Amino acid sequence: MHEATALIRRVELRLPGYPQTCLVGFRRGGEASVFVGADPVFQFNAAGELRRGFWNGRLVKAEGGRLVQLERRRTDAEVQLVRHEFSDAQTSEFLQLAAATLNLLQGALRAGELVVLKQVPADLDVVHVLANWLNSLPQPLAIASAPHVSS
């Protein structure tokens, strides 16, 4: 929570049935990030398109409307990021996981089952910001053309 300083509005939540907490935050331009523990992570651009993530210990990023994963390989001299394009099945699975996570958040919000643990800033209703963002997302989720915040 303290390290996510690029997320100027953020809230740490307890979701029903989840052992780990969920952190949802928003950058200055409205771009959102959703962290369910350390993995999975879903990051969106201002248009609500999935741009980056973290899943099964690997970085995920959008390239030209498709998803690729980056595997860190360490050698004695360097760390390499080895690129693997997602198969259609992997893309579908990741998008389904993202959608299910967002649907869980939205359902828990509507049912009043979210527990706010911390939020920044303290005087802003970040849960309300989250609710508005969830309602504005494209259906189905779209993949960004690039992993950058403004794509």
C-alpha positions as CSV (number, residue, x, y, z in Angstrom):
1,M,0.0,0.0,0.0
2,H,2.8,2.5,0.9
3,E,4.9,1.6,-2.1
4,A,2.2,2.2,-4.7
5,T,2.8,5.9,-4.8
6,A,2.1,6.3,-8.5
7,L,-1.5,5.3,-7.6
8,I,-2.6,8.6,-6.1
9,R,-6.0,7.2,-5.1
10,R,-5.9,3.7,-3.7
11,V,-7.7,1.4,-1.4
12,E,-6.8,-1.9,0.2
13,L,-9.8,-4.2,0.5
14,R,-10.7,-7.5,2.1
15,L,-12.8,-9.5,-0.3
16,P,-15.2,-12.2,0.9
17,G,-13.7,-15.6,0.6
18,Y,-10.2,-14.4,-0.3
19,P,-7.3,-14.9,2.1
20,Q,-5.2,-12.2,0.6
21,T,-6.1,-8.5,0.4
22,C,-6.9,-6.7,-2.8
23,L,-5.4,-3.3,-3.7
24,V,-7.1,-1.1,-6.3
25,G,-5.5,2.2,-7.3
26,F,-5.8,4.9,-9.8
27,R,-3.1,7.0,-11.4
28,R,-3.4,10.7,-12.0
29,G,-4.9,10.1,-15.5
30,G,-7.5,7.6,-14.2
31,E,-5.6,4.5,-15.2
32,A,-6.4,1.6,-12.8
33,S,-4.4,-1.2,-11.3
34,V,-5.9,-4.2,-9.4
35,F,-3.6,-6.4,-7.3
36,V,-5.0,-9.5,-5.7
37,G,-2.1,-10.2,-3.3
38,A,1.0,-10.2,-5.4
39,D,-0.4,-12.4,-8.2
40,P,-2.6,-11.8,-10.2
41,V,-2.3,-8.2,-11.1
42,F,-4.3,-6.4,-13.8
43,Q,-3.4,-2.9,-15.1
44,F,-5.6,-0.8,-17.4
45,N,-5.1,2.3,-19.5
46,A,-7.5,5.3,-19.2
47,A,-9.8,3.7,-21.8
48,G,-10.2,0.7,-19.5
49,E,-8.2,-1.6,-21.8
50,L,-6.0,-4.2,-20.2
51,R,-2.4,-3.1,-20.7
52,R,-0.2,-5.1,-18.3
53,G,-0.4,-7.6,-15.6
54,F,1.3,-10.3,-13.5
55,W,0.1,-13.9,-13.6
56,N,1.6,-17.2,-12.4
57,G,4.9,-15.4,-11.6
58,R,5.3,-13.8,-15.0
59,L,4.9,-10.3,-16.4
60,V,2.1,-9.9,-18.9
61,K,1.9,-7.1,-21.4
62,A,-0.3,-5.9,-24.3
63,E,1.3,-5.7,-27.7
64,G,-0.8,-4.8,-30.7
65,G,-4.0,-6.0,-29.1
66,R,-2.5,-9.3,-28.1
67,L,-1.0,-10.5,-24.8
68,V,2.6,-11.7,-24.3
69,Q,4.3,-12.9,-21.2
70,L,7.8,-12.1,-20.2
71,E,9.9,-14.6,-18.3
72,R,12.8,-13.4,-16.3
73,R,15.9,-15.5,-16.8
74,R,18.9,-14.7,-14.7
75,T,22.4,-15.5,-15.8
76,D,25.7,-14.6,-14.0
77,A,26.0,-11.4,-16.2
78,E,22.4,-10.2,-16.6
79,V,18.7,-10.7,-16.3
80,Q,16.9,-11.4,-19.6
81,L,13.3,-11.0,-20.3
82,V,12.2,-13.8,-22.7
83,R,9.1,-13.0,-24.6
84,H,6.4,-15.6,-25.3
85,E,3.1,-14.7,-27.1
86,F,0.0,-16.0,-25.4
87,S,-2.0,-18.7,-27.2
88,D,-5.6,-18.0,-27.8
89,A,-6.4,-20.3,-24.8
90,Q,-4.0,-18.5,-22.5
91,T,-5.4,-15.1,-23.6
92,S,-9.0,-16.4,-22.9
93,E,-8.0,-17.7,-19.5
94,F,-6.3,-14.5,-18.5
95,L,-9.2,-12.3,-19.7
96,Q,-11.6,-14.6,-17.9
97,L,-9.6,-14.3,-14.7
98,A,-9.5,-10.5,-15.0
99,A,-13.3,-10.4,-15.7
100,A,-14.1,-12.7,-12.8
101,T,-11.9,-10.7,-10.4
102,L,-13.6,-7.4,-11.5
103,N,-17.0,-9.1,-11.2
104,L,-16.2,-10.3,-7.7
105,L,-15.2,-6.7,-6.8
106,Q,-18.4,-5.3,-8.3
107,G,-20.6,-7.9,-6.6
108,A,-19.0,-7.4,-3.2
109,L,-19.4,-3.7,-3.6
110,R,-23.1,-4.0,-4.4
111,A,-23.7,-6.4,-1.6
112,G,-21.8,-4.2,0.9
113,E,-19.3,-7.0,1.6
114,L,-16.1,-5.2,1.0
115,V,-14.0,-4.3,4.0
116,V,-11.9,-1.2,3.6
117,L,-8.6,-1.7,5.4
118,K,-6.7,1.4,4.3
119,Q,-7.1,4.1,1.7
120,V,-5.2,7.1,0.3
121,P,-6.2,9.8,0.5
122,A,-8.1,9.3,3.7
123,D,-10.6,12.0,2.9
124,L,-11.7,10.6,-0.5
125,D,-14.3,7.8,-1.0
126,V,-12.0,5.7,-3.2
127,V,-14.6,2.9,-3.1
128,H,-16.9,5.2,-4.9
129,V,-14.2,5.9,-7.5
130,L,-13.8,2.2,-7.9
131,A,-17.5,1.6,-8.4
132,N,-17.7,4.3,-11.1
133,W,-14.6,2.8,-12.8
134,L,-16.0,-0.7,-12.8
135,N,-19.3,0.5,-14.3
136,S,-17.4,2.3,-17.1
137,L,-15.3,-0.7,-18.3
138,P,-15.8,-2.1,-21.8
139,Q,-17.7,-5.4,-22.0
140,P,-16.1,-7.7,-22.8
141,L,-12.7,-6.6,-21.6
142,A,-10.4,-5.3,-24.3
143,I,-6.7,-5.6,-24.7
144,A,-4.7,-2.4,-25.2
145,S,-2.5,-1.9,-28.2
146,A,0.5,-1.2,-26.0
147,P,1.5,-1.7,-22.3
148,H,2.0,2.0,-21.7
149,V,-0.4,4.0,-19.5
150,S,-1.4,6.2,-22.4
151,S,-1.9,4.0,-25.5
